[in-house]
Amino acid sequence: MKAMIFAAGLGTRLKPLTDTIPKALVPVGGKPLLQHTIEKLKLSGFDEIIINVHHFAEQIIDFVEQNNHFGIRIEFSDEREKLLDTGGGIKKASWFFDDDKPFLIHNVDILSNIDLHDLYTFHLKNNSAATLLCSDRQTSRYLLFDHNNYLKGWINQKTGAIKSPYPDFKPELHQKLAFSGIHMLQPAIFRYMENFPDQFSIIDFYLSICDKDHLSCYAPKKLLIMDVGKPGSLQEVRNLPDFYHSY
């Protein structure tokens, strides 16, 4: 199975740590975040991984090579010239997903207790172009799903901004869920990206096509997700060794 790890970010929320190392190599429990993610993917059966790189790209490449690619196939998608955002990063790496099988996208700064094999199985059964791992947690921006768990829109609770391809969209009639940064995609989704620029957000992309194809949510109970791309969460997860040692 194939996967992509987003590791190109500047890690500005983790400064000054990321003044000298990329966010992907920030240590938690004696291991860099990238190693936690690779090992979780491997345990779940993902044995071909592509990693996008930009900030301190050489350090990430050297780390993977020094660890003998962790015994699996690992390639790199080079964004050193220009950060392509989440959607653009997936589009640039499309050449890697050439087997017509679903693939996983995983942010490097997300730690969770999700069983990725369960997510993969759910995705295979729900016949959607993409399956987004979501949770019912407090945030300012939510994805909005209908009673069939299909994506229909987005809302920013702070500003009141709403995005949806549907006329007269009513957010109050939909379930609000927070996106985790982990999702399964079908390679067929690349056909929708053909007319998109090199740089674009995957969430904006999903919102632009959710009236054309099924985009589902997967929100299992007792899901624990931590975004460790910010100092507060980084310290919090370091105080929960049982959580990250479960990888």
C-alpha positions, 0 to 999 in steps of 0.5 A: 500500500502507498502513502504520502507524508506531508513534511514540507512545512516551515514549522513556524509555530514551533520556532525557535526549534525549527530555526535549525531543524525541519518540523519533521525532525522535532523529537517526541519521546526520543524519536523525530515526528517523521520516524513516528509516522513512518513506523505507524504506516509500516505497522499498518501495511504501508510499504511505499511512501513518498515524502514532500520536502522543502524546509531543511529538505536535505536534513530529512533526506539524510535522516531517511537514508541514514536509517536505510529507508526504514526497510521500505520504498521511500521516495521524495517529492522536492518542493524546495523551489516553491511550497505547493500547499496541500493540494499542490503537493498531492498533485505534484506527487501523482506520478507515485500513485500509478497502481490505480489503488487507494492511497493515504495522506498523513501530516507529519505533525499529527499523532493519533490512536487511529488504526490506519488499516481500519481507515483503509478498510472503511474507505474501500467499502464506502465507494468514495473518491476520498475519505477524511478522518475527522473528529468531534472536537473544538476548533474554529473551522469545521467541515460540514457533512450531511446525514450520509456523511458526505462533505457538503461545505465548510464554516469558520466559526470565528468569522462566519465565512462559509464555503459550499458549491451548493446554492442556499447552503444551510450549515445548521442542517449539517454535522460539524466535524474537525479534519485531522490531516489524515485522509484516503484518496482514490487515484481517479481524483487526479482528474479533477486536479488537471485544471488546478494551479500548481499551488492550492489547498486540498480542503478548497479542492475538496469543497470545489468537487464535493457536488461532483463526487462522494467525499466521506468522513470517517469519525470513529469513537474514542479517536485521539488526535494531537496536532503537535505542530505547535508548542503547547501540544508538543509539550502535552504529547511529551507528557503522554508517553503511552500515547506516542509509544503506542506507535 
